[in-house]
């Protein structure tokens, strides 16, 4: 269900919450692509809630456009909205979601896709989390200025022009402890609502590895 959380600077934002089924194993914050809190992400939240995790998806566009959900066919608008956001404010909003889950008890991890994948890396550098999972994260080069405070696993497509091999190598050189997996796929390969990009086998393997990562570092 959609609820509201408050960032440390007083900004109130929407946040989709999927409570854990059964006894909670911990918390998981899912960070959006450039399309907002989509039905596809809500479905993914339910999948992880069934595994016993309390899941939160903060609405990271709310400071610019309340409730914005962009069609997958309108990536240009999503990109424009993402570029208008302030990185510091965005991290405050992510931290609000992390703290909302931490209040339930247990550790909290962060999983992000595309724009959210890069933000997941940043969260592992700046926030009090137990681990982060990157799915084809973008804008990674701008985060190569701080060490990791938590373990990170990254999933990338071999033909993803958003994160070409030279970028991945640059990231690994700066953060050698980063666990990187490369899949025979392109960008957005784990988004089952985008048939042209979706690579079922790669997505399944990436999520299985992420589930194992969660079990090891969150609970």
C-alpha positions in Angstrom: 0.0 0.0 0.0 1.1 3.6 -0.5 2.0 5.5 2.6 4.0 8.5 3.5 7.4 8.9 5.1 9.4 12.0 6.1 13.0 12.8 5.2 15.4 14.4 7.6 14.9 17.8 6.0 11.1 17.7 6.5 10.1 16.6 3.0 7.2 14.2 3.0 7.2 11.7 0.2 5.1 8.7 -0.9 6.4 5.3 -0.2 5.0 2.0 -1.4 5.1 -0.6 1.4 4.8 -4.4 1.1 4.8 -6.0 4.5 6.7 -9.3 5.0 4.7 -12.5 5.0 5.2 -14.4 8.2 8.1 -13.5 10.5 10.2 -10.6 9.1 13.7 -11.4 8.1 14.6 -7.7 7.7 14.0 -4.8 5.3 14.5 -4.2 1.6 14.3 -0.8 0.0 13.8 -1.0 -3.8 14.9 2.0 -5.8 13.2 3.0 -9.0 14.3 3.4 -12.6 13.5 6.7 -14.3 9.9 5.7 -14.6 8.8 6.1 -10.9 7.0 3.7 -8.6 5.7 1.4 -11.4 3.3 -1.6 -11.2 6.3 -3.7 -12.2 8.3 -2.6 -9.1 5.2 -3.1 -6.9 4.9 -6.7 -8.2 8.6 -7.2 -7.4 8.1 -5.9 -3.9 5.4 -8.5 -3.4 7.8 -11.2 -4.5 10.3 -10.3 -1.9 7.7 -9.7 0.8 6.7 -13.4 0.3 10.2 -14.3 1.1 9.9 -12.6 4.5 11.2 -9.1 3.8 9.4 -5.8 4.6 9.8 -3.9 1.4 9.7 -0.1 0.7 9.8 1.8 -2.6 10.3 5.5 -2.0 8.9 7.9 -4.6 12.1 9.6 -5.6 10.3 12.0 -8.1 8.0 13.5 -5.5 10.1 16.5 -4.8 9.7 17.5 -8.5 6.4 15.9 -9.5 4.1 14.3 -6.9 3.0 10.8 -7.9 4.9 10.8 -11.2 4.8 7.4 -13.0 6.2 7.6 -16.5 5.2 5.1 -19.3 8.1 2.9 -20.4 7.6 4.3 -23.9 8.4 7.8 -22.7 12.0 7.4 -21.5 12.9 10.9 -22.5 10.5 12.4 -20.0 11.7 10.1 -17.3 15.3 11.0 -18.0 14.5 14.7 -17.9 12.7 14.3 -14.5 15.6 12.3 -13.1 18.1 14.9 -14.3 16.2 17.6 -12.4 16.5 15.8 -9.1 19.1 16.8 -6.5 21.5 13.9 -5.6 21.7 15.0 -1.9 18.0 15.3 -1.5 17.4 12.0 -3.3 19.7 10.3 -0.7 17.7 11.9 2.1 14.6 10.3 0.7 16.2 6.9 0.4 17.5 7.2 3.9 13.9 8.0 5.1 12.8 4.6 3.6 15.8 2.8 5.2 15.0 4.3 8.6 11.3 3.4 8.2 12.2 -0.2 7.8 14.9 -0.2 10.4 12.3 0.9 13.0 10.7 -2.5 12.5 13.8 -4.2 13.7 16.4 -6.1 11.8 18.9 -5.1 9.1 18.0 -3.3 5.9 19.3 -3.8 2.3 18.9 -1.7 -0.8 18.1 -3.0 -4.4 18.1 -0.6 -7.3 17.5 -0.7 -11.0 19.0 1.6 -13.7 19.1 5.1 -12.0 18.2 3.3 -8.8 21.1 0.9 -9.3 23.6 3.7 -9.1 21.8 5.1 -6.1 22.0 1.7 -4.4 25.8 1.9 -4.8 25.7 5.4 -3.3 23.6 4.1 -0.4 26.2 1.5 0.4 28.8 4.4 0.6 26.7 6.9 2.6 23.9 5.2 4.5 23.5 2.8 7.4 22.6 -0.3 5.4 23.7 -3.9 5.5 24.1 -4.5 1.8 23.2 -3.3 -1.7 22.2 -5.0 -4.9 22.7 -3.2 -8.3 20.8 -4.1 -11.4 22.4 -2.4 -14.4 23.1 0.7 -12.4 23.8 3.9 -14.4 25.9 7.1 -13.7 28.3 4.9 -11.8 31.3 7.0 -12.5 30.0 9.9 -10.4 30.1 7.7 -7.3 33.7 6.8 -7.5 34.7 9.1 -4.6 33.9 7.2 -1.5 34.6 3.7 -0.1 31.9 1.1 0.5 30.5 0.9 4.0 28.5 -2.3 3.1 28.9 -5.2 0.7 27.5 -4.8 -2.8 26.6 -7.2 -5.6 26.1 -5.9 -9.1 24.3 -7.4 -12.1 25.1 -6.0 -15.6 24.2 -6.9 -19.2 27.1 -7.6 -21.5 25.5 -5.5 -24.3 24.3 -2.7 -22.1 25.5 0.6 -23.6 24.6 2.4 -20.4 27.4 0.5 -18.6 29.9 -0.6 -21.2 32.8 -2.9 -20.2 35.2 0.0 -19.7 32.9 1.6 -17.1 32.5 -1.7 -15.2 36.3 -2.1 -15.2 36.7 1.5 -13.9 34.2 0.8 -11.1 35.9 -2.5 -10.2 39.3 -0.8 -10.1 38.0 1.8 -7.6 35.9 -0.6 -5.6 37.7 -4.0 -5.9 35.4 -5.6 -3.2 32.4 -5.1 -5.4 31.0 -8.4 -6.5 30.2 -8.2 -10.2 28.2 -10.6 -12.5 27.8 -10.1 -16.2 24.9 -11.6 -18.1 24.2 -12.3 -21.8 21.7 -9.4 -21.9 21.2 -5.7 -22.4 19.9 -2.9 -20.4 16.7 -3.4 -18.3 17.1 -7.2 -18.6 15.2 -7.9 -15.4 12.1 -5.8 -16.2 9.4 -8.3 -17.2 7.1 -5.4 -18.2 9.5 -4.4 -21.1 9.4 -7.4 -23.5 12.0 -6.1 -25.8 14.6 -5.8 -23.0 13.5 -8.7 -20.7 15.9 -11.6 -20.6 14.2 -14.2 -18.4 17.1 -16.5 -17.7 19.4 -13.7 -16.8 16.8 -12.1 -14.6 16.1 -15.3 -12.8 19.8 -15.9 -12.1 20.3 -12.3 -11.0 17.4 -12.5 -8.6 18.6 -15.9 -7.2 22.0 -14.4 -6.5 20.3 -11.4 -4.9 18.2 -13.6 -2.7 21.3 -15.5 -1.5 23.0 -12.1 -0.9 20.0 -11.0 1.2 20.0 -14.2 3.2 23.7 -13.8 3.9 23.7 -10.1 4.8 20.2 -9.2 5.9 18.6 -12.4 7.3 
